[in-house]
Amino acid sequence: MTVSTQGLELKSGSRAARAAVELLSSMRFSISLLTVICIASVIGTVLKQHEPLNNYVNQFGPFWTDVFAAASLYNVYSAWWFLAILGFLVISTSLCVARNTPKIFADLRSYKENIREQSLKAFGHRAQAVVDGSAESAAQRLGQLLATGGWKVKLQQRETAAGTGWMLAAKAGAANKIGYIAAHSAIVLVCLGGLLDGDLIVRAQMLFNGKTTYNGGGMIADVAPQHRLSERNPTFRGNLMVAEGTQSSTAILNQSDGILLQDLPFAVELKKFVVEYYSTGMPKLFASDIVIHDKETGEKIPARVEVNHPANHRGIEIYQSSFDDGGSSVSLRAVPMDGVAKPFDLEGVVGGSSTLVRSKSQDAAPLTVEYTSLRVINVENFAGEAASGTDVRKVDLRAAVDASLGAANKTTTHKDLRNVGPSVGYKLRDAAGQAKEFNNYMLPVDMGEGVPVFLLGMRESPAEPFRYLRIPADAQSSMDEFLRLRAALADPRMRERAIARYAGKAVDSQRPELAQQLAASAARALALFAGAGTGPDGKPMAGLQSVADFIEANVPEAERNKAGEVLVRILNGVLFELAQVAREQVGLKPMEADDKSQAFMTQAVLALSDAPLYPAPVALQLTNFTHVQASVFQVARAPGKNVVYLGCALLILGVFAMLYIRERRLWIWFTPNTSAGAGPDSTCEATMALSTNRKTMDGDREFEQLKSRLLGLKE
């Protein structure tokens, strides 16, 4: 039997209706739909699904973002057109199977023993020979021989002009045709399982039961019933976040235009969340020790949920999806970046916010601090040589800091993995609603530059990497030394004292005119560094850039390098004396003039130069925290799962049957031997032919073996 690609042909109805039915039930239509689904699946795999809209705008731009959104490419697998294609594929493939299955079973029952003798001579595999015995006895003997070899045999007696002839019809490998039914039925079952476990049922409830998505905020318990799905919902897949020591019974189903709440017949309480890490800092194990509280019986069922080891209750699977912060409390020290105001303490909870009230002398509107994350482990790769003097505004832990600091999974020939300690993430939002994101490390990090540094990161948008300001740590592993130096730089009187001390030490006391000249140069350099210069746009400039701009504007090009070296040497010397003056003012002993102090001052100069560019009035330094973990579960009632498993099993069996089982049919026509000298029952003439569904070398080999075994012909 040859499977036709044509569909059902109705004998009544309009021409358009008959053509539509024929197309819908044709195999070519099914293959076309399957091709479209494959292309859509590729799009859904390449393009991240269910991301925030801003991410798509940053990646594709406003125009293409709207185009892709109109085509539902951000939620391909729940798009109406994808579900419609799946539905048509189920119908089309089912009609194909229904149309061809009766023909296949009829073909399985048929031995095709009525084939004509002349037709055997047209086969590619054919042979003729004279065999012993009458036609009847030879047919029965060879039929029994084939039956012992796994062939199914049927004999047919025919009357011919030469006498009574016998047709032996045999077949083997009929499971090849069963493979066709199994493979195509598998497609139907897998698509049905996808429809059952997809958004089809949820969308039907939104269409017919008045359910709508929710876009507001507030408590889950206060959400109206029209945004909630019943506990008897036959199929759903949602997320459930539970913090340690709390319980939750409402899952969240993300939709393209909001969320739906799914009430569960039980509550999940998280007793403890366990996470183990590899040496690279990547998580090795997620596990949640939970207690399931059944609402109907009140039973408390302890369970442990791990990745790929879900818990099951009332037909709902509870999978370990990920983990998050469960509302950790953090203690922060707000460090003013202007060097004038005093540091102050701040308390917050991750996921919450607080108002940052700046100095009363400042007229700027208050800022809102939004606490976004707390990471207690940050494993980074420190392999490579450190490079000092780089632009710290371009430092990025993920992209590597001058080959000294990189992501833990960075491919290098050598890895030096270290845990650099906790970090806190937060956003500062102004009155206009504009926010900048910050990520600051709690402990100073030794980057191989002679002095550990505090890393203060920021970025304008999530699409950008973090840029880090590096502030050197003092002997007490704090920022106090740097903050004293920053405050002294902002105080004109402290600058004058430092300049006088520097000029007095650098010039012989017997040459006061040189001391005055040096003091004037030092005052000019220090004032520029502190912020006395202005840029091309008229705005105040500070740091090394201000000094460089002054040299470029006032020194001939041929002398700029020499002048720059002199000014930088003077600036470093004055800043060292400024640090000594700041220490004396608070009663500390002077700083030793050794390599350690030199390394500190080198990094301090860079940090002082970049501090005015820090886009916030304060930096929040993490001082203490109470870590609270939360586990993110995926809860799913998936009745289509078993249907998909059955479909996969049938698909495997069907593919193997079609590829590795060869359907063969064998015919042998026996007629009395009418040649001269032959007895009527001593011999007979046999004509053999073999048909296979695929022409292979195995078929050729098998036919030669059958010729030798049945007809006695040599290969």
Wavefront OBJ file of the C-alpha trace (Angstrom):
o trace
v 0.000 0.000 0.000
v 1.254 3.499 -0.887
v 0.247 6.232 1.547
v -1.392 9.041 -0.398
v -0.781 12.714 0.250
v -4.293 13.553 -0.943
v -7.010 14.304 1.584
v -10.575 13.154 1.963
v -12.610 13.738 -1.165
v -16.248 14.474 -0.426
v -18.808 13.558 -3.067
v -21.311 16.194 -2.008
v -21.316 19.817 -0.963
v -19.986 22.958 -2.562
v -16.739 23.003 -4.435
v -15.106 25.284 -1.842
v -16.187 23.012 1.027
v -14.884 19.908 -0.738
v -11.572 21.648 -1.466
v -11.257 22.838 2.159
v -11.890 19.329 3.553
v -9.445 17.801 1.102
v -6.760 20.341 2.048
v -7.339 20.033 5.796
v -7.101 16.231 5.716
v -4.138 16.055 3.343
v -0.671 15.102 4.426
v 0.883 18.056 2.596
v -1.154 20.433 4.791
v 0.029 18.645 7.960
v 3.652 18.875 6.870
v 3.248 22.574 6.112
v 1.773 23.238 9.574
v 4.543 21.229 11.210
v 7.125 23.328 9.339
v 5.523 26.569 10.561
v 5.510 25.266 14.148
v 9.198 24.378 13.869
v 10.016 27.896 12.650
v 7.944 29.455 15.434
v 9.703 27.235 17.990
v 13.072 28.458 16.719
v 11.902 32.054 17.201
v 10.684 31.238 20.710
v 14.049 29.656 21.520
v 16.252 32.436 20.119
v 14.131 35.337 21.376
v 13.838 35.428 25.170
v 10.239 35.022 26.229
v 8.257 37.019 28.819
v 11.017 39.598 29.410
v 10.185 43.125 30.625
v 9.189 45.401 27.753
v 12.097 47.775 28.450
v 14.560 44.983 27.694
v 13.080 44.546 24.224
v 13.085 48.303 23.626
v 16.786 48.463 24.522
v 17.554 45.525 22.242
v 15.407 46.210 19.170
v 14.282 49.822 19.425
v 10.723 51.157 19.766
v 9.594 50.390 16.194
v 10.568 46.724 16.027
v 9.494 46.219 19.630
v 5.951 47.218 18.646
v 6.094 45.043 15.513
v 7.251 41.965 17.438
v 4.709 42.638 20.180
v 1.885 42.796 17.612
v 3.007 39.394 16.310
v 3.150 38.026 19.907
v 6.779 36.993 19.451
v 7.502 37.691 23.116
v 5.114 34.901 24.156
v 5.200 32.616 21.121
v 4.020 29.435 22.816
v 0.881 31.040 24.207
v 0.109 33.226 21.174
v -3.323 32.740 19.629
v -1.870 31.942 16.208
v 0.486 29.321 17.650
v -2.375 27.611 19.487
v -4.507 27.818 16.333
v -1.769 26.144 14.282
v -1.464 23.431 16.913
v -5.222 22.882 16.770
v -5.263 22.650 12.967
v -2.273 20.295 13.085
v -4.140 18.000 15.473
v -7.208 17.989 13.224
v -5.246 17.546 10.004
v -2.992 14.774 11.307
v -5.943 12.996 12.927
v -7.808 13.027 9.603
v -4.702 11.711 7.827
v -4.401 8.871 10.312
v -8.119 8.127 10.180
v -8.064 8.106 6.375
v -5.047 5.831 6.007
v -5.473 3.491 8.994
v -8.242 1.332 7.403
v -6.136 0.983 4.266
v -3.103 -0.002 6.328
v -4.992 -2.659 8.304
v -6.568 -3.970 5.111
v -3.101 -4.174 3.614
v -1.804 -5.978 6.711
v -4.507 -8.643 6.344
v -3.913 -9.043 2.622
v -1.302 -11.457 1.235
v -1.855 -10.286 -2.347
v -1.972 -13.890 -3.439
v -3.972 -13.001 -6.529
v -0.998 -11.481 -8.276
v -0.574 -12.735 -11.827
v 2.291 -14.938 -12.968
v 3.314 -12.448 -15.620
v 3.574 -9.682 -12.982
v 6.303 -11.610 -11.135
v 8.604 -11.205 -14.109
v 8.516 -7.406 -13.682
v 10.067 -7.427 -10.176
v 13.697 -6.474 -9.686
v 14.292 -9.457 -7.433
v 13.140 -12.534 -9.360
v 14.401 -16.055 -10.041
v 13.249 -19.271 -11.728
v 14.187 -22.889 -11.031
v 12.961 -26.483 -11.190
v 12.256 -27.972 -7.755
v 11.519 -31.495 -6.643
v 7.991 -32.741 -6.066
v 4.639 -31.765 -7.403
v 3.470 -28.163 -7.371
v 1.269 -28.795 -4.333
v 3.900 -30.610 -2.290
v 6.592 -28.082 -3.189
v 4.318 -25.188 -2.202
v 3.487 -26.793 1.147
v 7.114 -27.737 1.830
v 8.518 -24.284 1.068
v 5.613 -22.641 2.887
v 6.468 -24.531 6.081
v 10.120 -23.630 5.618
v 9.247 -19.921 5.361
v 6.898 -20.113 8.349
v 9.715 -21.411 10.532
v 11.725 -18.358 9.469
v 9.140 -15.893 10.735
v 7.175 -15.404 7.521
v 3.408 -15.502 7.347
v 2.329 -17.730 4.473
v -0.815 -18.275 2.443
v -1.309 -20.833 -0.381
v -3.672 -20.484 -3.316
v -4.580 -23.184 -5.855
v -5.155 -22.194 -9.474
v -6.150 -24.096 -12.588
v -4.033 -23.407 -15.665
v -3.664 -24.811 -19.162
v -0.562 -26.716 -18.012
v -2.389 -28.206 -15.026
v -3.014 -27.260 -11.401
v -0.713 -24.514 -10.159
v -0.092 -23.163 -6.665
v 0.692 -19.604 -5.577
v 2.666 -19.182 -2.359
v 2.316 -15.672 -0.925
v 4.359 -14.718 2.154
v 4.990 -11.503 4.031
v 7.220 -10.256 6.886
v 7.955 -6.907 8.597
v 4.326 -5.782 8.738
v 5.210 -3.668 11.812
v 6.675 -1.132 9.397
v 3.127 -0.053 8.553
v 2.230 0.019 12.258
v 5.156 2.429 12.673
v 3.420 4.877 10.344
v 0.288 4.839 12.503
v 2.312 5.118 15.721
v 4.468 8.033 14.509
v 1.553 10.073 13.187
v -0.586 9.310 16.228
v 2.339 10.493 18.366
v 2.222 13.899 16.660
v -1.462 14.155 17.528
v -0.872 13.160 21.161
v 2.069 15.533 21.663
v 0.101 18.447 20.204
v -2.930 17.561 22.343
v -0.717 17.460 25.428
v 0.711 20.850 24.475
v -2.770 22.299 24.088
v -3.913 20.837 27.415
v -0.869 22.086 29.322
v -0.609 25.419 27.509
v -2.607 28.592 27.935
v -5.601 27.321 25.982
v -7.690 26.445 29.050
v -6.690 29.654 30.833
v -7.540 31.761 27.790
v -10.869 29.972 27.499
v -11.683 30.957 31.084
v -10.723 34.547 30.328
v -12.954 34.489 27.273
v -16.018 32.719 28.657
v -15.787 33.076 32.466
v -14.971 36.777 32.664
v -11.457 36.350 34.064
v -9.134 39.303 33.474
v -5.472 40.016 34.110
v -4.339 42.127 37.047
v -1.862 45.005 36.697
v -2.023 46.708 40.085
v -0.157 46.314 43.341
v -0.980 45.666 46.959
v -1.658 42.527 48.953
v -2.497 39.275 47.167
v -5.411 38.717 49.525
v -7.014 41.964 48.331
v -7.063 41.037 44.624
v -10.606 40.754 43.245
v -12.099 37.343 42.266
v -12.173 38.172 38.545
v -8.377 38.011 38.590
v -8.283 34.627 40.335
v -8.566 31.097 38.962
v -10.372 28.370 40.881
v -8.627 25.576 42.770
v -10.426 23.216 40.366
v -8.671 24.731 37.366
v -7.790 21.610 35.296
v -4.455 22.865 34.013
v -2.052 25.664 34.930
v 1.614 26.424 35.399
v 2.671 29.273 37.676
v 5.313 30.541 40.072
v 5.134 30.508 43.856
v 7.691 32.422 45.953
v 7.899 31.529 49.637
v 10.305 33.134 52.120
v 11.826 31.141 54.964
v 9.435 30.850 57.866
v 6.379 31.856 55.810
v 3.800 30.042 53.708
v 1.864 30.820 50.550
v -1.096 29.262 48.726
v -1.430 31.521 45.669
v 0.596 31.050 42.500
v 1.182 33.731 39.885
v 0.500 33.039 36.211
v 2.338 35.537 34.005
v 0.403 36.770 30.998
v 1.447 39.154 28.238
v -0.690 41.983 29.653
v -0.545 41.256 33.379
v -0.898 38.365 35.802
v -3.536 35.920 36.993
v -3.655 34.458 40.482
v -4.097 30.717 40.876
v -5.487 29.558 44.229
v -4.021 26.233 45.369
v -5.779 23.571 47.467
v -2.842 23.679 49.871
v -0.293 26.085 51.309
v 3.470 25.637 51.023
v 5.591 26.561 54.041
v 9.339 26.934 53.569
v 11.244 25.669 56.582
v 14.739 26.008 55.145
v 16.318 26.724 51.807
v 19.631 25.000 51.095
v 22.036 26.117 48.381
v 25.489 24.676 47.788
v 28.101 26.155 45.477
v 30.906 24.898 43.288
v 34.362 26.439 43.680
v 33.518 28.647 40.697
v 30.661 30.236 42.604
v 27.996 28.562 40.478
v 25.175 26.955 42.459
v 25.547 23.185 42.781
v 22.381 22.305 44.664
v 19.019 23.952 45.219
v 16.890 22.257 47.844
v 13.882 23.357 49.858
v 12.618 21.710 53.001
v 8.893 22.429 52.936
v 5.692 21.535 54.734
v 2.517 21.152 52.662
v -0.590 22.278 54.570
v -3.688 20.664 53.051
v -6.641 23.050 53.273
v -9.315 20.343 53.214
v -7.906 17.854 55.727
v -5.548 20.108 57.692
v -2.795 17.527 57.212
v 0.816 18.724 57.366
v 3.063 16.837 54.964
v 6.847 17.418 55.137
v 8.724 17.151 51.856
v 12.014 18.070 50.246
v 12.059 19.646 46.802
v 15.187 19.596 44.666
v 15.872 20.387 41.031
v 14.489 17.488 38.937
v 12.976 15.974 42.091
v 9.569 17.635 42.550
v 6.986 17.021 45.249
v 3.423 16.054 44.349
v 0.183 16.738 46.187
v -3.388 16.493 44.881
v -2.143 16.120 41.324
v -0.058 19.292 41.465
v 3.698 19.066 40.930
v 5.920 21.393 42.988
v 9.226 22.018 41.205
v 12.293 23.839 42.500
v 12.694 26.693 40.037
v 15.163 29.155 41.565
v 15.761 31.194 44.687
v 15.477 34.841 45.597
v 15.761 37.195 48.514
v 12.978 36.794 51.018
v 13.145 40.243 52.553
v 16.628 40.439 54.091
v 17.221 43.357 56.412
v 20.292 45.481 55.685
v 22.160 48.118 57.675
v 23.833 50.758 55.559
v 26.172 53.670 56.105
v 25.411 56.614 53.832
v 28.753 58.138 52.816
v 28.387 61.668 51.328
v 30.485 62.057 48.191
v 30.902 65.843 48.497
v 33.345 65.503 51.376
v 31.419 68.038 53.470
v 28.378 66.355 55.010
v 28.725 63.742 57.722
v 27.997 60.028 57.168
v 24.772 58.682 58.657
v 23.140 55.262 59.110
v 20.245 53.800 57.179
v 18.114 50.677 57.668
v 16.126 48.870 54.983
v 14.616 45.634 53.751
v 15.333 44.095 50.360
v 12.256 44.645 48.251
v 11.293 47.753 50.197
v 12.260 51.387 50.010
v 12.979 54.385 52.200
v 13.417 58.119 51.788
v 16.925 59.463 51.790
v 16.833 62.904 53.447
v 20.020 64.774 52.732
v 21.613 67.605 54.687
v 19.236 70.309 55.836
v 21.456 72.888 54.191
v 20.765 71.345 50.804
v 17.697 72.413 48.882
v 17.598 69.327 46.635
v 14.527 67.156 46.803
v 14.864 63.929 48.783
v 15.725 60.692 47.002
v 14.001 57.330 47.326
v 16.204 54.319 48.017
v 14.845 51.074 46.577
v 16.635 48.034 47.985
v 16.821 45.505 45.153
v 19.224 42.709 46.099
v 21.589 41.221 48.634
v 24.222 38.722 47.512
v 26.180 37.098 50.308
v 28.552 35.215 47.984
v 30.408 36.763 45.039
v 33.066 34.476 43.576
v 35.304 36.210 41.037
v 38.375 35.251 39.027
v 41.507 37.214 39.949
v 43.901 35.536 37.523
v 46.047 37.921 35.490
v 48.229 40.933 36.057
v 46.866 44.015 37.716
v 47.143 47.308 35.957
v 46.977 50.550 37.847
v 46.111 53.974 36.622
v 43.140 52.876 34.530
v 39.880 54.692 34.053
v 37.929 53.381 37.008
v 34.680 54.611 35.496
v 34.925 51.740 33.009
v 35.576 49.043 35.597
v 33.152 46.126 35.318
v 33.309 42.956 37.370
v 31.675 41.003 34.570
v 33.883 42.303 31.776
v 37.088 42.098 33.882
v 38.995 44.912 35.572
v 42.238 45.254 33.650
v 42.535 41.438 33.588
v 42.557 41.469 37.402
v 38.893 40.911 38.068
v 36.484 38.930 35.912
v 33.389 36.818 36.006
v 33.766 33.464 37.714
v 33.006 31.591 34.510
v 35.468 33.563 32.374
v 37.570 31.319 30.138
v 41.235 31.775 31.048
v 44.305 29.612 31.097
v 44.544 30.074 34.846
v 41.905 30.746 37.450
v 42.313 32.346 40.837
v 38.803 32.177 42.265
v 38.013 34.108 45.412
v 34.883 35.013 47.285
v 34.952 38.800 47.581
v 32.149 38.883 50.102
v 28.615 40.277 50.235
v 27.249 43.030 48.040
v 24.094 45.110 48.131
v 22.124 46.408 45.171
v 19.841 49.412 45.286
v 18.325 52.155 43.160
v 18.218 55.876 43.830
v 15.076 57.416 42.355
v 14.583 61.167 42.151
v 11.347 63.155 42.314
v 10.931 62.900 38.526
v 10.919 59.105 38.731
v 14.358 58.678 37.126
v 16.457 55.993 38.770
v 20.085 54.887 38.710
v 21.160 51.429 39.828
v 24.038 50.811 42.234
v 25.919 47.729 43.392
v 28.374 48.151 46.295
v 30.588 45.551 47.936
v 30.683 45.292 51.696
v 34.357 44.375 52.097
v 37.470 45.849 50.465
v 38.786 43.778 47.578
v 42.490 43.141 47.035
v 43.007 43.600 43.309
v 46.791 43.295 43.412
v 47.445 47.044 43.331
v 49.090 47.270 46.735
v 46.016 48.368 48.660
v 42.522 46.840 48.935
v 39.708 48.945 47.500
v 35.994 49.347 48.089
v 34.074 48.831 44.832
v 31.140 51.188 44.294
v 29.299 50.267 41.091
v 26.617 52.086 39.135
v 24.831 51.991 35.797
v 22.193 54.084 34.083
v 20.074 51.178 32.748
v 19.908 47.359 33.082
v 21.277 47.040 29.535
v 24.618 48.526 30.638
v 27.368 46.856 32.661
v 28.263 48.253 36.077
v 31.033 50.856 36.229
v 33.009 50.930 39.464
v 34.605 53.656 41.556
v 37.497 52.208 43.590
v 38.047 53.783 47.004
v 41.187 52.659 48.885
v 40.779 51.049 52.292
v 42.871 52.235 55.238
v 44.668 50.121 57.820
v 41.353 49.531 59.636
v 39.699 48.295 56.377
v 37.429 51.325 56.281
v 36.874 54.413 54.127
v 37.616 56.806 56.971
v 41.088 57.795 55.749
v 39.787 58.554 52.276
v 36.791 60.464 53.624
v 39.067 62.636 55.807
v 41.205 63.387 52.779
v 38.094 64.156 50.701
v 36.797 66.548 53.385
v 40.192 68.221 53.728
v 40.366 68.751 49.953
v 37.041 70.587 50.118
v 38.280 72.887 52.936
v 40.304 75.921 51.665
v 42.008 76.426 55.043
v 43.196 72.832 55.148
v 44.516 73.193 51.616
v 46.477 76.321 52.615
v 48.111 74.505 55.544
v 49.053 71.556 53.331
v 50.527 73.875 50.670
v 52.594 75.746 53.258
v 53.958 72.488 54.709
v 54.791 71.140 51.278
v 56.604 74.314 50.149
v 58.506 74.492 53.421
v 59.771 70.908 53.086
v 60.533 71.031 49.355
v 62.540 74.322 49.246
v 65.557 75.511 51.219
v 64.500 78.004 53.887
v 67.230 80.370 52.728
v 65.465 80.845 49.376
v 62.004 82.178 50.295
v 61.337 83.425 46.751
v 61.394 79.816 45.442
v 59.111 78.703 48.254
v 56.590 81.382 47.271
v 56.718 80.324 43.605
v 56.303 76.661 44.528
v 53.460 77.475 46.899
v 51.695 79.411 44.129
v 52.081 76.500 41.694
v 50.899 74.029 44.322
v 47.900 76.200 45.187
v 46.961 76.454 41.538
v 47.260 72.679 40.975
v 45.372 71.815 44.155
v 42.599 74.290 43.397
v 42.142 72.844 39.923
v 42.093 69.337 41.357
v 39.565 70.378 44.028
v 37.179 71.866 41.469
v 38.164 75.464 40.743
v 38.393 74.879 36.958
v 35.597 75.080 34.418
v 34.985 72.969 31.339
v 34.156 74.080 27.777
v 30.475 74.157 28.722
v 31.130 76.465 31.670
v 30.473 73.779 34.291
v 32.935 73.263 37.155
v 35.660 70.717 36.498
v 37.667 68.772 39.058
v 40.205 65.978 39.256
v 43.028 65.133 36.930
v 40.930 66.076 33.921
v 40.721 69.647 35.173
v 44.530 69.789 35.534
v 44.962 68.348 32.034
v 42.550 70.898 30.544
v 44.432 73.753 32.239
v 47.756 72.570 30.831
v 46.313 72.172 27.357
v 44.864 75.678 27.451
v 47.858 77.535 28.952
v 51.047 75.635 28.063
v 52.603 75.378 24.585
v 52.304 71.915 23.073
v 56.048 71.270 23.104
v 56.231 71.855 26.879
v 53.018 70.098 27.946
v 54.563 66.761 28.857
v 57.195 68.339 31.083
v 54.686 70.713 32.656
v 52.292 67.844 33.290
v 54.947 65.779 35.033
v 55.852 68.705 37.249
v 52.266 69.535 38.177
v 51.388 65.912 38.932
v 54.504 65.581 41.124
v 53.557 68.744 42.977
v 49.945 67.606 43.283
v 50.918 64.230 44.747
v 53.205 65.879 47.261
v 50.581 68.413 48.360
v 47.909 65.709 48.697
v 50.224 63.675 50.891
v 50.713 66.675 53.161
v 46.946 67.274 53.063
v 46.427 63.737 54.337
v 48.908 64.403 57.155
v 47.112 67.619 58.120
v 43.769 65.779 58.157
v 45.189 63.097 60.463
v 46.674 65.656 62.834
v 43.338 67.436 63.114
v 41.692 64.282 64.548
v 44.649 63.399 66.744
v 46.191 60.586 64.673
v 49.910 60.110 64.204
v 51.386 61.054 60.836
v 51.349 58.589 57.956
v 54.607 56.760 57.346
v 56.324 57.585 54.047
v 56.645 53.945 52.926
v 55.475 51.816 49.989
v 52.171 51.042 51.645
v 51.358 54.719 52.119
v 52.458 55.444 48.566
v 50.107 52.742 47.205
v 47.267 54.165 49.272
v 47.890 57.697 48.041
v 48.165 56.570 44.405
v 44.748 54.942 44.552
v 43.362 57.820 46.630
v 44.381 60.350 43.962
v 42.537 58.339 41.311
v 39.470 58.000 43.540
v 39.496 61.725 44.412
v 39.725 62.526 40.728
v 36.692 60.387 39.883
v 34.580 61.065 42.981
v 33.010 64.273 41.527
v 31.748 62.174 38.608
v 29.879 59.784 40.904
v 26.202 60.303 39.926
v 24.799 60.343 43.456
v 25.243 62.587 46.495
v 25.896 59.576 48.749
v 27.188 56.026 48.453
v 25.557 53.385 50.631
v 28.035 51.053 52.266
v 26.754 47.734 53.623
v 27.692 47.379 57.288
v 25.479 44.505 58.482
v 22.646 42.297 57.267
v 20.249 39.545 58.268
v 19.907 37.202 55.326
v 16.451 35.769 54.604
v 16.217 33.318 51.706
v 13.165 32.704 49.566
v 12.510 29.737 47.334
v 10.812 30.120 43.964
v 8.690 27.095 43.072
v 6.945 26.271 39.850
v 3.600 24.653 40.576
v 1.873 22.863 37.737
v -1.199 20.758 37.177
v -0.389 19.131 33.850
v -2.884 16.496 32.720
v -1.319 16.582 29.277
v 2.023 15.371 30.637
v 1.096 11.699 30.494
v -0.404 12.241 27.054
v 2.885 13.736 25.884
v 4.839 10.848 27.440
v 2.634 8.363 25.599
v 3.118 10.334 22.398
v 6.884 10.322 22.844
v 6.886 6.564 23.406
v 4.779 6.029 20.279
v 7.020 8.370 18.310
v 10.128 6.404 19.297
v 8.486 3.090 18.455
v 7.084 4.439 15.201
v 10.359 5.930 14.004
v 12.289 2.776 14.837
v 9.644 0.644 13.124
v 9.716 2.730 9.945
v 13.516 2.982 9.825
v 14.684 -0.428 10.997
v 11.873 -2.815 10.051
v 11.712 -3.676 6.361
v 8.421 -4.817 4.950
v 8.983 -7.735 2.552
v 6.582 -9.709 0.424
v 7.498 -12.944 -1.348
v 5.646 -14.829 -4.078
v 6.479 -18.234 -5.516
v 4.422 -19.604 -8.428
v 4.509 -23.381 -8.831
v 3.385 -25.093 -12.075
v 3.818 -28.705 -13.253
v 6.995 -29.338 -15.222
v 5.905 -29.990 -18.821
v 9.373 -30.434 -20.266
v 10.144 -33.713 -22.087
v 11.136 -36.616 -19.865
v 9.775 -35.045 -16.659
v 7.228 -36.964 -14.610
v 3.960 -35.240 -13.708
v 4.730 -35.282 -9.954
v 8.517 -35.589 -9.827
v 9.380 -31.911 -10.415
v 7.723 -28.584 -10.931
v 8.705 -25.152 -12.169
v 8.983 -22.330 -9.600
v 9.031 -18.591 -10.293
v 9.988 -16.462 -7.239
v 9.821 -12.680 -6.748
v 10.600 -10.467 -3.738
v 9.253 -6.984 -3.023
v 10.574 -4.613 -0.299
v 9.476 -1.141 0.748
v 13.060 0.131 0.406
v 15.822 -0.972 -1.936
v 18.809 -1.745 0.286
v 21.819 -4.003 0.319
v 20.116 -6.050 3.040
v 17.267 -6.754 0.636
v 19.656 -7.931 -2.060
v 21.461 -10.168 0.417
v 18.233 -11.647 1.767
v 16.962 -12.478 -1.731
v 20.167 -14.328 -2.560
v 19.810 -16.317 0.663
v 16.173 -17.165 -0.158
v 17.162 -18.311 -3.667
v 19.724 -20.663 -2.197
v 17.521 -21.896 0.631
v 14.240 -22.334 -1.251
v 15.173 -22.961 -4.860
v 18.627 -24.397 -4.401
v 20.190 -21.737 -6.621
v 23.730 -20.663 -5.865
v 24.370 -17.046 -4.924
l 1 2 3 4 5 6 7 8 9 10 11 12 13 14 15 16 17 18 19 20 21 22 23 24 25 26 27 28 29 30 31 32 33 34 35 36 37 38 39 40 41 42 43 44 45 46 47 48 49 50 51 52 53 54 55 56 57 58 59 60 61 62 63 64 65 66 67 68 69 70 71 72 73 74 75 76 77 78 79 80 81 82 83 84 85 86 87 88 89 90 91 92 93 94 95 96 97 98 99 100 101 102 103 104 105 106 107 108 109 110 111 112 113 114 115 116 117 118 119 120 121 122 123 124 125 126 127 128 129 130 131 132 133 134 135 136 137 138 139 140 141 142 143 144 145 146 147 148 149 150 151 152 153 154 155 156 157 158 159 160 161 162 163 164 165 166 167 168 169 170 171 172 173 174 175 176 177 178 179 180 181 182 183 184 185 186 187 188 189 190 191 192 193 194 195 196 197 198 199 200 201 202 203 204 205 206 207 208 209 210 211 212 213 214 215 216 217 218 219 220 221 222 223 224 225 226 227 228 229 230 231 232 233 234 235 236 237 238 239 240 241 242 243 244 245 246 247 248 249 250 251 252 253 254 255 256 257 258 259 260 261 262 263 264 265 266 267 268 269 270 271 272 273 274 275 276 277 278 279 280 281 282 283 284 285 286 287 288 289 290 291 292 293 294 295 296 297 298 299 300 301 302 303 304 305 306 307 308 309 310 311 312 313 314 315 316 317 318 319 320 321 322 323 324 325 326 327 328 329 330 331 332 333 334 335 336 337 338 339 340 341 342 343 344 345 346 347 348 349 350 351 352 353 354 355 356 357 358 359 360 361 362 363 364 365 366 367 368 369 370 371 372 373 374 375 376 377 378 379 380 381 382 383 384 385 386 387 388 389 390 391 392 393 394 395 396 397 398 399 400 401 402 403 404 405 406 407 408 409 410 411 412 413 414 415 416 417 418 419 420 421 422 423 424 425 426 427 428 429 430 431 432 433 434 435 436 437 438 439 440 441 442 443 444 445 446 447 448 449 450 451 452 453 454 455 456 457 458 459 460 461 462 463 464 465 466 467 468 469 470 471 472 473 474 475 476 477 478 479 480 481 482 483 484 485 486 487 488 489 490 491 492 493 494 495 496 497 498 499 500 501 502 503 504 505 506 507 508 509 510 511 512 513 514 515 516 517 518 519 520 521 522 523 524 525 526 527 528 529 530 531 532 533 534 535 536 537 538 539 540 541 542 543 544 545 546 547 548 549 550 551 552 553 554 555 556 557 558 559 560 561 562 563 564 565 566 567 568 569 570 571 572 573 574 575 576 577 578 579 580 581 582 583 584 585 586 587 588 589 590 591 592 593 594 595 596 597 598 599 600 601 602 603 604 605 606 607 608 609 610 611 612 613 614 615 616 617 618 619 620 621 622 623 624 625 626 627 628 629 630 631 632 633 634 635 636 637 638 639 640 641 642 643 644 645 646 647 648 649 650 651 652 653 654 655 656 657 658 659 660 661 662 663 664 665 666 667 668 669 670 671 672 673 674 675 676 677 678 679 680 681 682 683 684 685 686 687 688 689 690 691 692 693 694 695 696 697 698 699 700 701 702 703 704 705 706 707 708 709 710 711 712 713 714 715
